[in-house]
Amino acid sequence: MTYLHPRLEPILSRTLGVPLFQEQLMEMAVAVAGFSPAEADELRQAMAAKRSELRMLKLKSRFYSGMASNGITGRDADQLFDALAAFANFGFPESHSVSFAHLVYCSAWIKFHYPAAFLVSLLNAQPLGFWSPQSLVADAKRHGVRVVRPDVNRSGAQATLEGERIDPTVRLGLGALRGIGTELATRIVEGAPWRGPEDLVRRARVQQHHLETLAAAGALDGFGTSRRAQAWAAGAAAQGTPDRLAGVVTGLVAPVLPVPTEMERVADDLWAMGLTTEATAISLVREYLDERGVTRASALFAAESSRVSVAGVVTHRQHPETAKGAVFLNLEDETGHVNVIFSKGAWARWRVIARSSRALVIRGSLQRGQGTLVLTAESVEPLHLGATVPSRDWH
């Protein structure tokens, strides 16, 4: 390992010569420039703050004079100050890093040993974090977790575990459904078992739009009729309120209705639940993508050519200030995720399509390193899937 100055070795040796923590920045200022602890903290704050030019100018002069008194001048002094300034853009407190590392380790351990319970905990803590419920469910399914639809006679207000303790099934909760909420979901759970939609209206005070959501989500499948028939009859069933005689509602039997396509089923799932427990839209167009030579996310590591085409739903777009114009985008298909980088020039050329389309086909060059894989985008086109989960874009 090498150090910019021998005085930094005791400070940076435990991080292999690389400054990582804000505490190290302060120690370095004390060691090479003779700063007091208060001055070092002021330097940390000034470097981390935006529009602090006057503060930085004052502290920079003090920093250089302090280095000069320790025999550090010229190019060596410039290198030290530039290194500190660059580090200040990404440095963070050591206590935070310890907390994050602990959380990451515990989360990874639970996900590996108890993937179903891990998924339930994440679903019940929504809204949170980086990934949508759709991405969380899809990832859990790829790791062998069985996820089933909500059911008015079996679900809880939140997601629950069913079946064997060793290999449980995740049952989605009623409270996360469109327009249902915790209060109504609790009434449904506490009032089970239910005889049918009219019973839900009478005892749980369910309304027509609630029945339509429950039907679309498959939560009424146990009553024996199709989801479309249940949605069609929701208006009639909603008339069975407590102020009317039971059993007098008419119009509960639907006419023969067309069977929905798989794409329509996906759209119903996303409308009612915000996710789908079965085939996703991207998997339904896989035959078309295969004909075009599009590579699955799971096959990228084994790809013989470095130039490939990938396709998926956009889960995130990120444009960090420190990326010098580069934009980071994540695609998800039915087999996993692809991290995509747009250079400043590529983003300028493809920005309109890449920002406005919920799903994309991207051709580019694969970059491999240290067990990771990134696609550098070269060309982009929209992929029209119909219903998809909106991306979570952070700028």
N, C-alpha and C positions, 0 to 999 in steps of 0.2 A: 504494500500500500504506500501511496505517496500523499504528502500533505503540502498545502500551499506555504505553510510555515511550521517550523518545529514546535512552536508554542501551541499549535492546534492538535497535535497528536493525542494528548490526554483527553481532549474533548471529543474527538471524532473517531478514536480507535474502536469504540464499541459499535459504531455504525459503519465500519469498514471504510473510513475516510470520507464518507458522504454525509453532509449535514441533512438531517431529517426533521429535527424538532426545533420549535421556537426557542426552547431553553438553550439549545446549542448556539443559536444565533447570539443570544445575550452573553453566553460564556465566551464566545469568540471575540465579541466587542470588548469585553473586560480584558481578555488575554493579550490581544494584539494592539489595542488602542488605549488601554488604561481607563476604560469607562467605569463609572460607578454603577452599581446595580440599578439605580434609578435612571441613569442616562441610557443604560443598555435597554431597559424596558421602553423608554421613550423612543429609542431607535427602532425597536420591534414594532411599536404602534405606528410610527411614521411610515415605515416600509410597507406595512400591511394596509394602510389607509390610502384611499384615492384622493387626488387633488391635495397632496400634502407637500407641494414643491418647496414652499418656504421653510417648513420644518426640516425637510430633508437637506436643504442647502445649508442650514445652520449646523445640523448634525454631521453632515459630510465634512465640513471644514474642521469640526472638532475631531472627527474620526481620523482624518489625515494627520492632524497635528499630533494626536496621540500615537499613531503609528510611527511618525518621525522620531518621537522621543524614544521609541524602542528600536530605532535603527532600520525601520521598514520604510523605504521611499521608492519613488519612481514606478517602474513597471510592476514590481512586487506589490506595492501599495494599491495600484490600480486593480490588479488581479484579485486581491483580497476584498476590496470594496465591491467590485462587480460580482464576485461570487456570493457575497452576502445579499446584495440587491436582488440577484436572480433567485436565490433561495427563498427570499421573503415572499415571492409570488405563490409558493406552494407549501411552505412550511406550516406545521400545525403543532399544537401542544402534545407533549409526550403522553400526558394523562389520557388524552383523546385516543391516541393510537393504541394504548393498552386496553381501553374500553372496547374499541372497535375490534381489536384482535380477539378479545374474549368472546364478544358477541358472535363473530364470524365462526370461531371454533365451535362454540356451543350449538349454533344454528346448523352447521355442517354435520355435527355428530347426530343431532336429532333427525335431520333430514335423511341421513344414511340409514340409521337404525329404525326410525319410526316415521317413514315418509307420509303415511296417511294422516297421522296425528299432526305432523308438521303442516300439511296442507290445510287441515281444519283450523289450526290456530291462525294461519295467515288469512284465510277467508273470513274468519270471524273478527279479524282486526281491521277489515277494510273500512274506509279507504286509507291505504298507506303505501309507502314505498314506491319502488321503481316499476314493478310489474303489475299488469292488470290481472284480474281474476281469471280471464281466459288463458293468459300465458302461464299462470300458476297451475291451473288445472291440466293444461296440455303437457307441461313438464312433468307433473306428477304421474300422468297416464303413461308417458314414455318411460317412467321408472317403475312401472308395474302396479300403480295404485288404481283401483277401480273406483270410479266416480259415477254416482247415479243421480237421477233427477229428484227434485223435491216431490213429496207426496203428502196430501192433506191428512192422511191417516197414519203416516209413518215418520214424517219429518219433525224436527224441532224448529224453534224460531230461528236458530242458527244452524250452521253445518254441524253434523254429528258423525260419530263412528258407529258402524253396525257390524254385526257378525263376529267372527273369531278374533280374539285378542291379538293373535300372532299375525293375521292377515286380514285386517278389517277393511270394510268398504266405507267410502265417504259418501254420506247422504247430504245433499245440498239443503240449506235451510229455507224456510218460507219468507223470513224477514228481508232477505236480500232481493226478492222479486220486485219487479217494477210496480211502484205504487202500493205495495203491501205494508211494509214497515213493521217495526217491532210490536207495536200495540195490537194490531190486527193479527199478526202471526201468532202472538201469544194466545189470543182468544181461540184461534183455530186449533192450536196444539192442545189447549186445555179442554176443548169441547169434543175432541175425537173420542170414538169413531163417528164418522159422518155417513149418512145414507145417500146423499147426493147433493147437487148444487142448491136445490131449494132448501134443504136442511141447513146448509152453510149460510144462506141468506137469513133464514129465520132465527137461528141461534147465535151465529157469529157476527151478524149484521154486515155480511159481505154484500157489496154492490156489483152492478153489472160490469164495470171496468175491472174490478178485482177478479171476477169469474173469467173474464177474457184473458187476463194475465195468467191465472192459474191453469187455464186450459192450454194456452200456448206453451207454457213451461212443462206440461206433462204432469202437473200435480193432481189432475183429476182423472188420470188414466185408469185408476182403480175402479171407476164407475162403469167401465166397459164400453163406452162409445168413443168415437174418434175425437181428436182434439178439435178438428174443424166443426164437428157436430156440436161439441160442447160450447165452442165459441158462438156458434149460430144460435144456440138455445139460451145463451146468457141473459139476453133481454127478457125472455119469458120467465126464466128462473128468478130473476131479480124482483119480480112482482110478488113473490111469496114472502112478504114481510110479516112481522109478528101481528100486525093489525088486521090481517086477512085470515080467513079460514084456511087451515092446512089442507093440501090436496086438491085445491080448486084451480091451480094454475094450469093454463093451456098453452100449447105451442112448444112444449119441451122436446118433441120428437122432430129432429131435423130431416129435411129431404135428403135424397142421395146427393152427396157433394163430391167434387173431384178430389182425388187423392193428391196431396201436395208433393211437389218435387223435392228432392234432397236439398237443393239450393233454397227453396221456400222454407223447408224445415229449419235450416241454419238461420235464415232471417228471423223466423219466429222465435228461435232460441235466444238469439242476441237481443231481440226486442224485449222479451220477457225476463231473461236471466242475466243478460250481459255476457254470456258465454254459452258454449255448447259442449255437451258431454260426449257427443258422438263425432262423426266425421266433420271436419271443418271445410270451409269453402275452398281453401287451397288444396286440400286432398282430393276434392271432387273434380278439380281441373288437372290433376296430375298426369293423366294420359296425354292431354294436350301439351303439357310442359315437357313430358318425355319425348314426344315427337319433335319438339323444338331443340332437344339436346340440353335442357336445363338441368343442372346438377342439384340433387337434394343436399340440404345442409349437412346431413349425417355422412355424406359421401365425399365431402370436400377434402378431408385429410388424406384420402386415398386417391384423389384426382391425379392423373398422370400429367396433364397439362396445367401450367400455371395460369392460363387464361381460360376462364369459365364464365358461364351464365348462371345466375341464381335467381330465384323468385320467392316472394313471400309478402306477408302483410307487414306494413311498417309499424313497429311498436314504439320507436323513439326517434326523435331527431334532436341532436345537440350541437350547439354552436358556441363553445367556450371561448372567452376572450383571449385566453392564452394560446389558442391553436393557430394563430396567424392566418385566419381566414378559412381553415379547414372545417368541414362539417362531418359529424359522425352520425351514422344512421344504423338502425338495427332492423333486420328482416327476420320474420319467423315463418317457417313452413311447417308441415306436419311432422317433420323429423327433428327440428331444432332451430337454432338461431345462427344468423350470419352477421358479423360486424363489418360494416362498410365505411370506408373513408372517402370523402370527396375532397380533392385538393381545391384550393381557392379557385383555380381556373375551371375545373370540372363542375364545381357548384355554380359558378357564374353561367356556364353553358346549359346545365340541366336543371337549374333551380325551379323553374316553373312546374315542370313535371314532378320533380322529386318532392316538392312541398305540397302539391295539390292532390296527389294520388295516394289512396290508402293502401294500395298494393302495387308492387313494382317488379319488373324484370330488369336486372342489372348485369351488364357484362363488364368484366374487369380482370385484374391481375391479382392472383393470390400471393400474399406475403406471409411466410411462415417464420416462427422464431420462438424458442423457449416454450414449446407446447401450445402456442396460440396461433390463431390464423385470422387474417384480416383480408378483405377484398378491397382493392383500390379501384374505385369506379371509373369506367371509361365511357360507357354509354348507358342510357336509361330509357325505359318505355313503360307506360302504365299497364297494369294488369287489371282488367275489369272483372271483379268477383261478385259484385252485388253487396250483400251485407258483410261488414267486417267491424271489428272493434276499433274505435278511434285510437290514434297514436297518442302517446304522452310526450309532448315536445317541451323540452327545457332549453331556454336560450341563455 
